[in-house]
Amino acid sequence: MWAPAPGLKVYLAMGETDMRKSVNGLSLIVSEVLEQDPFNRKNPLLGP
């Protein structure tokens, strides 16, 4: 079982997301809807 690190914030986007979008399209959703920087090193969603 996966246990998140203390203080870790997890954001979930509810609703439909077209996973056929490119990284550019998904990062635009993250920046506009979640108001987060998708390429921030502390945010592993779209980062390396």
N, C-alpha and C positions, 0 to 999 in steps of 0.2 A: 504494500500500500504506500502511496506517495504522501509524504507529510510536508506541507509547505514550511518554508523558513519563517521564523517569527518576524512579524511586521510586513510580510509579503502581501501586496495588494493584487488581487486578481479581478480583472474586468471582463465581464461577459456582455456581448452585444446580443440582445434578444431580437428575434425576428429573422427574416430571410436574408441571406447573404449569397450572392452569386460567386461561388468559388472558382468560376472560370475567369474571373478578373485577374489581371496581372498584379504584380507586387505594387505597381504604381496606383492601381485602382483600389486595392485593399488598404494601402497606406493612406490614401485620401479619405477613406471611410474612418479610419482610426483617428486621423487628425481632426476631421470635421465633427463626427458624432461623439467620439469619446473625449475629444479635446486633449489628446495626448500626442507626444512626439513618437511616431512609430519607429524611428531610427535611433532612439536614445539607447545607449548601451545597457542601461538599467532595465529596459523593457525588452524582454526576449521574444516578444510576439513576432516581429518581423526582422529582428536583428540577427547577427550570426551567433 
